[in-house]
């Protein structure tokens, strides 16, 4: 392979930042109750949980969030708190049957019933 500049086309080796969370979720493919709960907790608390890690960065007009998943190169970029909450709502409504959108109660019930995937 021949590179045309001395920086070896750095941009070809940088992971992509995806802003469409449905596309990112399709690539990450969260599966099982515990995996979905870990994803939700990681983004909610901007921390590591299971195979997910979320970082929070300050910008001039608020915060932005970057979500990484083990085994998936691209990271999800949530550009505001509003986008973060839309993502969390999408995860709850798409991947769980949590009543009243309470994912903590949903997960505890799954664990108590021995039905976590």
BAFI-3210 file (N, C-alpha, C; in Angstrom, 3 decimals, decimal comma, padded with zeros to 6 digits):
// residues 117
n [1|2|3|4|5|6|7|8|9|10|11|12|13|14|15|16|17|18|19|20|21|22|23|24|25|26|27|28|29|30|31|32|33|34|35|36|37|38|39|40|41|42|43|44|45|46|47|48|49|50|51|52|53|54|55|56|57|58|59|60|61|62|63|64|65|66|67|68|69|70|71|72|73|74|75|76|77|78|79|80|81|82|83|84|85|86|87|88|89|90|91|92|93|94|95|96|97|98|99|100|101|102|103|104|105|106|107|108|109|110|111|112|113|114|115|116|117]
n.u [000,849|000,597|001,247|000,300|001,104|003,183|001,926|000,565|-002,081|-003,813|-006,543|-007,826|-007,536|-008,777|-011,364|-014,828|-017,222|-020,396|-023,530|-026,169|-028,175|-029,690|-028,463|-025,976|-026,733|-027,657|-025,255|-023,838|-025,537|-027,109|-027,874|-029,845|-031,056|-029,314|-027,194|-028,512|-029,400|-026,899|-025,947|-027,821|-027,337|-024,637|-024,743|-026,545|-025,169|-022,718|-020,339|-018,366|-019,948|-020,611|-020,039|-019,851|-018,822|-019,112|-018,293|-018,270|-018,236|-017,485|-018,926|-019,297|-022,071|-023,247|-023,242|-021,647|-021,705|-019,910|-020,092|-018,854|-018,478|-017,361|-015,786|-016,823|-015,902|-016,634|-017,722|-020,498|-021,802|-023,361|-024,737|-025,811|-027,593|-030,291|-030,267|-029,052|-031,055|-033,102|-031,919|-031,733|-034,459|-035,210|-033,781|-035,037|-037,747|-037,535|-036,013|-036,858|-039,577|-040,373|-042,507|-044,050|-041,734|-039,601|-036,615|-034,923|-036,607|-037,713|-035,441|-034,722|-037,012|-036,782|-034,434|-035,220|-037,178|-035,627|-035,230|-033,405|-031,645]
n.v [-001,164|002,179|005,263|008,659|010,813|011,916|011,473|009,164|009,083|009,599|009,930|007,766|005,805|006,448|005,926|005,994|008,502|008,086|009,568|008,897|007,159|004,844|003,556|003,025|001,334|-000,822|-001,801|-002,407|-004,177|-004,798|-007,309|-009,423|-009,096|-008,162|-006,986|-004,902|-003,438|-002,742|-001,039|001,053|001,975|002,754|004,976|006,627|007,200|008,027|006,232|003,210|000,148|-003,160|-004,134|-001,575|001,857|005,154|008,504|011,887|015,141|018,594|021,284|024,451|025,088|023,271|019,777|016,904|013,495|010,435|007,211|004,000|000,616|-002,566|-004,575|-003,260|-000,940|001,765|004,802|006,140|009,350|011,544|014,555|016,350|016,953|016,623|014,910|012,713|011,943|011,293|009,087|007,305|006,957|005,726|003,298|002,184|001,929|000,392|-001,918|-002,986|-004,080|-002,364|-001,217|001,915|003,042|002,496|001,373|000,274|-001,052|-002,871|-004,430|-005,497|-007,023|-008,916|-010,211|-011,274|-013,063|-014,771|-014,470|-013,103|-012,600]
n.w [000,000|-000,813|000,622|000,441|001,922|004,679|007,065|006,960|006,207|008,491|009,146|008,061|009,891|012,219|014,542|013,705|014,514|015,318|014,896|014,617|016,565|016,181|014,024|015,216|017,321|015,813|014,835|017,187|018,438|020,957|023,295|025,262|028,616|030,657|029,214|027,893|030,084|031,157|029,107|029,242|031,871|031,653|029,915|031,296|033,653|032,800|032,737|033,044|032,271|032,202|028,909|027,970|027,742|028,743|028,195|029,337|028,148|028,504|026,764|025,088|025,223|026,969|027,512|025,992|024,928|024,697|023,589|023,931|022,847|023,741|021,337|019,159|016,871|016,218|017,808|019,608|019,305|021,282|021,143|022,989|026,118|025,623|023,383|024,558|026,415|024,629|023,396|025,610|026,149|023,772|023,980|026,252|025,374|023,079|023,619|026,024|028,160|030,086|032,547|032,938|032,103|033,834|034,122|036,033|037,879|036,086|035,398|037,909|038,425|036,365|037,149|039,662|038,865|037,564|034,884|033,365|030,431]
ca.u [000,000|001,374|000,623|000,703|001,707|003,975|001,089|-000,070|-003,533|-004,313|-007,995|-008,301|-007,360|-009,508|-012,701|-015,891|-018,178|-021,729|-024,508|-027,478|-028,070|-030,271|-027,401|-024,971|-027,317|-027,691|-023,902|-023,462|-026,444|-027,288|-028,669|-030,015|-031,490|-028,184|-026,466|-029,322|-029,334|-025,550|-025,898|-028,622|-026,618|-023,424|-025,085|-027,184|-024,206|-021,446|-019,329|-018,276|-020,912|-020,571|-019,142|-020,037|-018,171|-019,578|-017,593|-019,016|-017,331|-018,094|-018,784|-019,755|-023,502|-023,730|-022,424|-021,778|-021,396|-019,319|-020,380|-018,072|-018,873|-016,344|-016,051|-017,360|-014,912|-017,183|-018,347|-021,706|-021,670|-024,621|-024,222|-026,449|-028,401|-031,541|-029,996|-028,815|-032,339|-033,804|-031,286|-032,158|-035,862|-035,248|-033,327|-036,102|-038,971|-037,246|-035,374|-037,423|-041,013|-040,440|-043,723|-043,781|-040,363|-038,645|-035,742|-034,370|-037,617|-037,785|-034,297|-034,838|-038,038|-036,224|-033,480|-035,961|-037,889|-034,638|-035,475|-032,440|-031,014]
ca.v [000,000|003,409|006,421|009,869|011,819|011,344|011,175|007,876|009,282|009,316|009,896|006,446|004,888|006,946|005,353|006,909|008,948|007,952|010,394|008,256|006,066|003,603|002,900|002,540|000,177|-001,937|-002,349|-002,930|-005,299|-005,175|-008,521|-009,909|-008,100|-007,559|-006,143|-003,697|-002,695|-002,157|000,086|002,137|002,517|003,422|006,296|007,408|007,602|008,259|005,384|001,878|-000,824|-004,285|-003,917|-000,202|002,942|006,467|009,662|013,141|016,265|019,918|022,146|025,805|025,191|022,114|018,571|015,907|012,173|009,493|005,863|002,952|-000,755|-003,566|-005,358|-002,414|000,119|003,115|005,269|006,934|010,724|012,184|015,925|017,200|016,227|016,276|013,728|011,610|011,484|010,640|007,776|006,471|006,624|004,752|002,006|001,668|001,551|-000,572|-003,152|-003,500|-003,918|-001,710|-000,445|003,290|003,360|002,356|000,263|-000,379|-002,015|-003,911|-005,332|-006,225|-008,033|-009,976|-010,974|-012,028|-014,145|-015,628|-014,391|-012,283|-013,348]
ca.w [000,000|-000,918|001,251|-000,266|002,801|005,761|008,219|006,691|006,133|009,835|009,226|007,678|011,011|013,377|014,610|013,316|015,518|014,758|015,601|014,514|017,542|015,668|013,252|016,164|018,007|014,862|014,776|018,509|018,644|022,365|023,404|026,626|029,582|031,367|028,269|027,683|031,348|031,231|028,172|029,816|033,030|031,209|029,381|032,371|034,685|032,099|033,362|032,472|032,768|031,273|027,763|027,514|028,485|028,311|028,750|029,250|027,935|028,566|025,592|025,403|025,489|027,722|027,540|024,954|025,453|023,748|024,073|023,278|023,180|023,444|020,144|018,090|016,737|016,159|019,032|019,457|019,771|021,671|021,165|024,005|027,098|024,944|022,566|025,500|026,941|023,516|023,255|026,735|025,933|022,683|024,522|027,130|024,671|022,020|024,086|027,274|028,359|031,389|032,782|033,361|031,677|034,943|033,723|037,233|038,360|035,054|035,513|039,183|038,263|035,521|037,972|040,671|038,211|036,905|033,453|032,644|029,323]
c.u [000,898|000,599|001,175|001,264|002,386|003,159|000,324|-001,598|-004,207|-005,823|-008,568|-008,261|-008,099|-010,912|-013,731|-016,720|-019,542|-022,694|-025,922|-027,473|-028,728|-029,255|-026,361|-025,485|-027,382|-026,315|-023,476|-024,290|-026,560|-028,239|-028,705|-030,318|-030,329|-027,393|-027,206|-029,300|-027,966|-025,417|-026,632|-027,884|-025,359|-023,718|-025,701|-026,165|-022,837|-020,288|-019,239|-019,304|-020,974|-019,585|-019,216|-019,267|-018,635|-018,764|-018,424|-018,001|-018,115|-017,880|-019,413|-021,215|-024,064|-022,738|-022,633|-021,246|-020,861|-019,452|-019,587|-018,585|-017,722|-016,754|-016,646|-016,505|-015,488|-017,812|-019,550|-021,462|-023,067|-024,275|-024,850|-027,165|-029,717|-031,368|-029,752|-030,138|-033,185|-033,251|-031,757|-033,620|-036,001|-034,823|-034,432|-037,289|-038,731|-036,797|-035,945|-038,944|-041,259|-041,735|-043,338|-042,344|-039,349|-037,772|-035,121|-035,339|-037,743|-036,655|-034,356|-035,880|-037,513|-035,264|-034,220|-036,685|-036,933|-034,756|-034,519|-031,755|-029,513]
c.v [001,231|004,542|007,680|010,949|011,143|011,026|009,868|007,980|008,913|009,143|008,550|005,465|005,326|006,352|006,423|007,281|008,962|008,802|009,807|007,034|004,780|002,833|002,283|001,290|-001,042|-002,590|-003,013|-004,171|-005,693|-006,366|-008,983|-008,773|-007,393|-006,616|-004,824|-002,824|-002,033|-000,946|001,284|002,791|003,264|004,839|007,177|007,994|007,979|007,579|004,071|000,965|-001,954|-004,010|-002,494|000,785|004,271|007,550|010,910|014,265|017,561|020,619|023,486|025,892|023,958|020,970|017,757|014,595|011,288|008,099|004,866|001,598|-001,679|-004,350|-004,571|-001,165|001,532|003,511|006,139|008,303|011,277|013,639|016,848|016,326|015,788|015,007|012,509|011,062|010,810|009,229|006,831|006,047|005,574|003,366|001,387|001,143|000,471|-001,925|-003,713|-003,397|-003,288|-000,914|000,917|003,700|003,295|001,134|-000,444|-001,418|-003,176|-004,922|-006,136|-007,328|-009,210|-010,850|-011,840|-013,227|-015,120|-015,605|-013,436|-013,144|-013,327]
c.w [000,000|-000,283|000,620|000,637|003,979|007,004|008,046|006,696|007,449|009,887|008,815|008,843|012,268|013,366|014,250|014,535|014,860|015,571|015,536|015,438|017,074|014,828|014,180|016,883|017,096|014,757|016,070|018,852|020,119|022,470|024,847|027,586|030,268|030,469|028,041|028,939|031,511|030,314|028,747|030,986|032,625|030,735|030,460|033,326|034,137|032,807|032,589|033,103|031,753|030,145|027,217|028,384|027,892|028,996|028,474|029,105|027,947|027,236|025,946|025,811|026,209|027,719|026,282|025,511|024,339|024,339|023,240|023,738|022,826|022,207|018,988|018,014|016,824|017,488|018,698|020,057|020,023|021,976|022,204|025,023|026,465|024,102|023,451|026,023|025,857|023,300|024,364|026,586|024,831|023,182|025,382|026,335|023,614|022,561|025,380|027,229|029,726|031,513|033,347|033,063|032,817|034,695|034,929|037,781|037,386|035,225|036,808|039,078|037,422|036,319|038,995|040,065|037,524|035,400|032,741|031,605|029,444]
res [x|x|x|x|x|x|x|x|x|x|x|x|x|x|x|x|x|x|x|x|x|x|x|x|x|x|x|x|x|x|x|x|x|x|x|x|x|x|x|x|x|x|x|x|x|x|x|x|x|x|x|x|x|x|x|x|x|x|x|x|x|x|x|x|x|x|x|x|x|x|x|x|x|x|x|x|x|x|x|x|x|x|x|x|x|x|x|x|x|x|x|x|x|x|x|x|x|x|x|x|x|x|x|x|x|x|x|x|x|x|x|x|x|x|x|x|x]
***
